[in-house]
């Protein structure tokens, strides 16, 4: 430890050097010629060259010192580098480790350490699913042959389908404020649910195809079907096409404007996986795609898209910035290592302030959309107040989430992120009640 302590100017837990006891196969290979600071610290590296005890390495950040010991391949070369990551306000010292899931050769991964960043779960087909809920229906009931494809579509994690479906319910309920619900709206609600499941699955499949190398380098995502080798890229493309085709057939039952909007949404889905490579705001692109259902459902009901629908769409985008920034805080350490951008990394210690601003923006835009939709149609004051109470409850739900959020704890971030399903259903329920009054 003293050797690294003087080099990194940071305290590194002795556990980092004790992983060799649990993974004796891992050997120390002196690759001093590849270390960028060798000339600046000749004494330190000379001493490291004599370091004989085997050990595994893990990411180490200046403000987050807990090491993550993970399995390695035999003869894997490790490098110690200093990197100023993507314009971050401060430099970060990192010990770099390549992915364990190297499917390009025949080496066997070494034994897993006793602890991982997240508790690993193994289904009955022997596949570890790192971030799926325990006892999900895919692991329990789906035929074994279909499980890799269902996992590729995130069917074992339904929260994403809910977050794609809820804006559709908002759009239907807001459109119904003018003229009330019709029998057609029941089909809209059901078909949007199926469409959300299929398009979320197709979008996640596309996301995993484009991000398979990145996912292999992130602890939380390296067990996904593509980076872990459960599914080939060719089969993933075919699976994506099947899901998109079925969703397209459902879309043909809508009016021409809704069909046009549905086709236009494909562009947002295609762009989103690349956003994290060129902007610090990939969550904004996710919001543009995930809340498109507001416009589509509104148009399917009314045959047009007015300003109330646009304001509600903007409200959903800000809501997505809120919950997906929380979600992104799970991966800030790995994202910094591999250069992936996110609002969680951009905001850093100011995240809580930004999240409060997103809550205010979401509630304000949704309230404006409701007032603009209901007042000109002569709706009663009671129905308007009921709809606005739903907005108020929605805001309080998110505000209470922030009181329990710990952005340094991935488990807390995931729990709060999932709570946004219930939060989003609140205004949908109150809007539906207001439409009947």
C-alpha positions in Angstrom: 0.0 0.0 0.0 2.7 2.6 0.8 4.0 2.3 -2.8 0.7 3.2 -4.3 -0.1 5.6 -1.6 2.8 7.9 -2.6 2.0 7.4 -6.3 -1.7 8.1 -6.2 -1.7 10.6 -3.3 -4.7 8.7 -2.1 -5.5 6.0 0.3 -6.2 2.6 -1.2 -7.6 -0.1 0.9 -5.4 -3.1 1.7 -8.2 -5.3 0.4 -7.1 -4.4 -3.1 -3.9 -6.3 -2.5 -5.5 -9.1 -0.7 -7.6 -10.3 -3.6 -4.8 -12.6 -4.6 -5.6 -14.8 -1.7 -9.1 -15.4 -3.2 -7.8 -15.6 -6.8 -4.4 -17.2 -6.6 -4.4 -17.8 -10.4 -3.9 -14.0 -11.0 -0.3 -13.3 -11.6 1.6 -10.0 -11.4 3.1 -9.0 -14.8 5.4 -6.0 -14.8 4.4 -3.9 -17.8 6.3 -0.9 -16.8 7.0 0.2 -20.3 3.3 0.9 -20.8 2.9 3.1 -17.8 2.6 6.7 -18.8 4.2 8.2 -15.7 7.1 5.8 -15.5 9.7 8.6 -16.0 8.0 10.9 -13.5 8.0 8.3 -10.7 11.0 6.0 -11.4 11.5 5.1 -7.7 7.9 4.1 -7.2 7.8 1.9 -10.3 11.1 0.3 -9.5 9.7 -0.8 -6.2 6.5 -2.0 -7.9 8.6 -4.1 -10.2 9.7 -6.1 -7.2 6.2 -6.5 -5.9 5.8 -10.3 -5.9 2.3 -11.0 -4.3 -0.4 -11.7 -6.9 -3.4 -9.4 -6.7 -6.4 -8.2 -8.7 -7.1 -4.6 -9.6 -10.2 -2.4 -9.4 -11.3 1.1 -10.2 -10.2 3.6 -7.6 -11.5 7.2 -7.5 -10.2 10.0 -5.3 -13.6 10.5 -3.6 -14.8 6.9 -3.7 -12.2 4.6 -2.3 -14.1 1.4 -2.1 -12.4 -1.1 -4.4 -14.3 -3.5 -6.6 -12.5 -6.8 -6.9 -13.6 -8.7 -10.0 -12.6 -11.8 -11.9 -9.9 -11.7 -14.6 -8.7 -13.8 -17.4 -5.5 -15.7 -17.2 -2.5 -13.6 -18.4 -4.5 -10.5 -18.7 -2.3 -7.4 -18.8 -3.3 -4.6 -16.5 -2.2 -1.0 -16.8 -2.1 1.9 -14.4 -3.0 5.2 -16.0 -3.8 8.7 -15.2 -6.5 10.3 -17.2 -8.4 13.6 -17.2 -11.8 12.1 -18.0 -13.8 14.0 -20.7 -13.5 17.4 -19.2 -14.4 16.6 -15.7 -13.6 19.4 -13.3 -10.9 17.4 -11.5 -8.5 14.7 -12.5 -9.2 11.1 -11.4 -6.7 8.4 -10.8 -7.8 5.1 -12.1 -6.6 1.6 -12.0 -7.9 0.2 -15.3 -9.3 -3.3 -15.7 -10.6 -4.7 -19.0 -13.9 -6.7 -19.1 -14.1 -10.2 -17.8 -16.3 -11.2 -20.7 -13.8 -11.6 -23.4 -15.6 -13.8 -26.0 -12.9 -13.4 -28.6 -10.7 -16.2 -27.3 -11.1 -19.5 -25.4 -9.7 -18.5 -22.0 -11.8 -19.4 -19.1 -12.7 -16.6 -16.6 -11.3 -17.1 -13.2 -13.3 -17.7 -10.1 -15.6 -14.9 -8.9 -14.7 -12.9 -5.8 -16.8 -13.2 -2.8 -18.4 -9.8 -3.3 -19.4 -7.8 -6.3 -20.7 -4.2 -6.7 -24.2 -5.6 -6.9 -25.4 -8.9 -5.5 -25.3 -11.4 -8.3 -28.3 -13.6 -9.0 -28.3 -16.9 -10.8 -31.5 -18.2 -12.5 -32.2 -21.9 -12.9 -30.6 -21.8 -16.4 -27.3 -21.0 -14.7 -27.0 -17.4 -16.0 -26.2 -14.6 -13.7 -28.5 -11.6 -14.0 -26.9 -8.6 -12.2 -29.6 -6.0 -12.1 -32.9 -7.9 -12.7 -35.4 -8.2 -9.8 -35.1 -11.4 -7.9 -37.8 -14.0 -8.8 -38.8 -12.2 -12.1 -41.1 -14.0 -14.4 -38.5 -14.6 -17.1 -36.3 -16.6 -14.7 -39.2 -18.5 -13.2 -41.5 -19.3 -16.1 -40.1 -18.5 -19.5 -38.7 -21.4 -21.6 -35.0 -21.6 -21.2 -34.4 -21.1 -25.0 -36.3 -17.8 -24.9 -34.7 -16.3 -21.8 -31.6 -14.6 -23.5 -34.0 -12.8 -25.9 -36.4 -11.8 -23.3 -33.5 -10.5 -21.2 -32.3 -8.7 -24.3 -35.7 -6.9 -24.4 -35.5 -6.3 -20.6 -38.7 -8.3 -20.1 -37.3 -9.3 -16.7 -37.2 -5.6 -15.8 -40.6 -4.2 -16.6 -40.0 -0.7 -15.1 -38.8 0.6 -18.5 -42.0 -0.6 -20.2 -44.0 1.3 -17.6 -42.0 4.5 -18.1 -42.7 4.3 -21.8 -46.4 3.4 -21.4 -47.3 6.0 -18.7 -46.8 9.0 -21.1 -49.3 7.3 -23.5 -51.8 7.2 -20.7 -51.2 10.9 -20.0 -51.8 11.7 -23.7 -55.1 9.7 -23.8 -56.4 11.2 -20.6 -55.5 14.8 -21.5 -57.1 14.4 -25.0 -60.2 13.0 -23.3 -60.7 16.3 -21.4 -62.3 17.6 -24.6 -65.4 15.4 -25.2 -64.7 12.6 -22.7 -63.6 9.1 -23.2 -64.8 7.0 -26.1 -64.9 3.2 -26.7 -61.9 3.7 -29.0 -59.8 4.8 -26.0 -59.9 1.3 -24.5 -58.2 0.0 -27.7 -55.7 2.9 -27.5 -54.8 2.0 -23.9 -54.4 -1.7 -24.6 -52.5 -1.3 -27.9 -50.2 1.3 -26.4 -49.4 -1.2 -23.6 -48.5 -3.9 -26.1 -46.7 -1.4 -28.3 -44.7 0.0 -25.3 -43.6 -3.5 -24.4 -42.5 -4.3 -28.0 -40.9 -1.0 -28.8 -39.1 -0.9 -25.5 -37.8 -4.4 -26.3 -36.7 -3.4 -29.8 -35.1 -0.2 -28.4 -33.2 -2.1 -25.7 -32.1 -4.6 -28.2 -30.7 -1.9 -30.5 -29.1 -0.2 -27.5 -27.4 -3.4 -26.5 -26.2 -4.0 -30.1 -24.6 -0.6 -30.3 -23.3 -0.6 -26.7 -22.1 -4.2 -26.4 -18.4 -3.2 -26.0 -19.3 -0.5 -23.4 -21.6 -2.9 -21.5 -18.8 -5.4 -21.3 -16.7 -2.9 -19.4 -19.4 -1.9 -16.9 -19.9 -4.2 -13.9 -23.7 -3.7 -13.8 -24.2 -4.5 -17.5 -21.6 -7.1 -18.4 -24.0 -10.0 -17.7 -26.4 -8.8 -20.4 -26.9 -11.3 -23.3 -24.7 -9.7 -25.9 -21.5 -8.9 -23.9 -21.8 -12.2 -22.1 -22.1 -14.2 -25.3 -25.6 -15.6 -24.7 -26.9 -14.1 -28.0 -25.0 -13.3 -31.2 -25.3 -9.9 -32.9 -27.0 -11.4 -35.9 -29.7 -13.1 -33.8 -30.2 -9.9 -31.8 -30.8 -7.9 -35.1 -33.4 -10.5 -36.2 -35.1 -10.3 -32.7 -35.2 -6.5 -32.9 -36.8 -6.6 -36.3 -39.5 -9.1 -35.2 -40.5 -6.8 -32.3 -40.5 -3.7 -34.4 -42.6 -5.4 -37.1 -45.3 -6.5 -34.7 -45.4 -3.0 -33.1 -45.7 -1.5 -36.6 -48.7 -3.7 -37.4 -50.4 -2.3 -34.2 -49.6 1.2 -35.3 -51.5 0.7 -38.6 -54.7 0.6 -36.6 -54.4 4.3 -35.8 -55.1 7.4 -37.8 -52.7 8.8 -40.4 -51.2 11.5 -38.1 -50.6 9.0 -35.3 -48.9 6.6 -37.8 -46.7 9.4 -39.1 -45.7 10.2 -35.5 -45.0 6.6 -34.8 -42.7 6.2 -37.8 -40.9 9.5 -36.8 -40.2 8.1 -33.4 -37.9 5.5 -34.9 -35.3 8.2 -35.6 -35.1 9.1 -31.9 -34.7 5.4 -30.9 -31.9 5.0 -33.4 -30.0 8.1 -32.2 -30.3 7.6 -28.4 -27.6 4.9 -27.9 -25.0 7.2 -29.5 -25.9 10.3 -27.5 -23.7 9.3 -24.6 -20.8 9.4 -26.9 -21.2 13.1 -28.1 -23.2 14.9 -25.4 -23.3 15.2 -21.6 -27.1 15.1 -21.9 -28.0 11.6 -23.2 -30.9 11.6 -20.8 -32.5 14.4 -22.9 -32.5 12.2 -25.9 -34.0 9.4 -23.8 -36.7 11.8 -22.8 -37.4 12.8 -26.4 -37.9 9.1 -27.3 -39.7 7.8 -24.1 -42.3 10.5 -24.0 -43.2 10.5 -27.7 -46.2 8.4 -26.7 -47.9 11.6 -25.3 -48.0 13.1 -28.8 -48.9 9.8 -30.5 -51.7 8.9 -28.1 -53.1 12.5 -28.1 -53.1 12.4 -31.9 -54.7 9.0 -32.1 -57.6 10.3 -29.9 -58.1 13.8 -31.3 -56.6 13.6 -34.8 -54.4 16.6 -34.1 -51.6 17.7 -31.8 -52.2 21.0 -29.9 -50.2 23.0 -27.4 -51.5 21.1 -24.4 -50.0 17.9 -25.8 -46.7 19.7 -26.6 -46.5 21.1 -23.0 -47.3 17.6 -21.6 -44.6 16.2 -23.8 -42.1 18.7 -22.5 -43.1 17.8 -18.9 -42.4 14.2 -19.6 -39.0 15.0 -21.0 -38.0 16.9 -17.8 -39.4 14.0 -15.8 -37.1 11.6 -17.7 -34.2 13.9 -17.0 -35.1 13.5 -13.3 -35.4 9.7 -13.0 -32.7 8.8 -15.5 -30.2 11.0 -13.9 -30.9 9.1 -10.7 -30.5 5.8 -12.6 -27.2 7.0 -14.2 -25.7 7.6 -10.7 -25.3 3.8 -10.5 -22.6 3.7 -13.1 -20.7 7.0 -12.6 -17.5 5.2 -11.7 -17.5 2.9 -14.7 -18.7 5.6 -17.0 -15.8 7.8 -15.9 -13.4 5.0 -16.6 -14.6 4.3 -20.1 -15.5 7.9 -21.1 -19.3 7.5 -21.3 -21.1 10.8 -20.6 -24.2 11.4 -18.6 -26.0 14.1 -16.6 -25.1 12.2 -13.4 -21.4 12.8 -14.2 -22.0 16.3 -15.5 -23.9 17.4 -12.4 -21.6 15.6 -9.9 -22.1 16.9 -6.4 -24.7 19.4 -7.7 -27.1 16.6 -8.7 -29.5 17.1 -5.9 -30.0 20.7 -6.8 -30.6 19.8 -10.5 -33.0 17.1 -9.5 -35.1 19.6 -7.5 -35.2 21.8 -10.5 -36.4 19.0 -12.7 -39.2 18.3 -10.2 -40.3 21.9 -10.4 -40.1 21.9 -14.2 -42.1 18.7 -14.6 -44.9 19.9 -12.3 -45.1 23.4 -13.8 -45.2 22.2 -17.4 -47.8 19.5 -16.6 -50.0 22.0 -14.8 -49.8 24.4 -17.7 -50.8 21.7 -20.1 -53.8 20.8 -18.1 -55.0 24.3 -17.7 -54.5 25.0 -21.4 -56.5 21.9 -22.3 -59.4 22.2 -19.9 -60.1 25.9 -19.5 -60.9 26.7 -23.1 -63.3 23.8 -23.3 -65.4 25.1 -20.4 -64.7 22.3 -18.0 -66.0 22.7 -14.5 -63.8 24.1 -11.8 -64.1 20.8 -9.9 -62.7 18.7 -12.8 -59.8 21.2 -13.2 -59.0 21.1 -9.5 -59.1 17.3 -9.5 -56.6 17.2 -12.4 -54.3 19.7 -10.7 -54.4 17.7 -7.4 -52.9 14.8 -9.4 -50.1 17.1 -10.5 -49.5 18.3 -6.9 -49.4 14.7 -5.7 -47.0 13.8 -8.5 -44.7 16.5 -7.4 -44.8 15.6 -3.8 -44.1 12.0 -4.7 -40.8 13.0 -6.4 -39.9 15.4 -3.6 -40.3 12.6 -1.0 -38.1 10.5 -3.2 -35.3 13.0 -3.0 -35.4 13.0 0.8 -34.5 9.2 0.7 -32.1 9.3 -2.2 -28.4 8.6 -1.7 -26.6 9.1 -5.0 -23.5 7.4 -3.7 -25.4 4.2 -3.1 -26.4 2.3 -6.3 -29.1 0.3 -4.5 -30.7 3.5 -3.3 -30.6 5.0 -6.9 -32.2 1.9 -8.4 -34.9 1.8 -5.7 -35.8 5.5 -6.2 -35.7 5.1 -10.0 -38.2 2.3 -9.9 -40.6 4.3 -7.7 -41.2 6.6 -10.6 -43.7 4.1 -12.0 -46.1 4.8 -9.2 -45.3 8.5 -9.3 -46.2 8.7 -13.0 -49.4 6.7 -12.6 -50.7 9.4 -10.1 -51.4 12.2 -12.6 -52.8 9.6 -15.1 -55.3 8.5 -12.5 -56.5 12.0 -11.6 -56.7 13.0 -15.2 -58.9 10.0 -15.9 -61.2 10.9 -13.0 -61.4 14.5 -14.1 -62.5 13.4 -17.6 -65.5 11.6 -16.1 -66.6 14.6 -14.0 
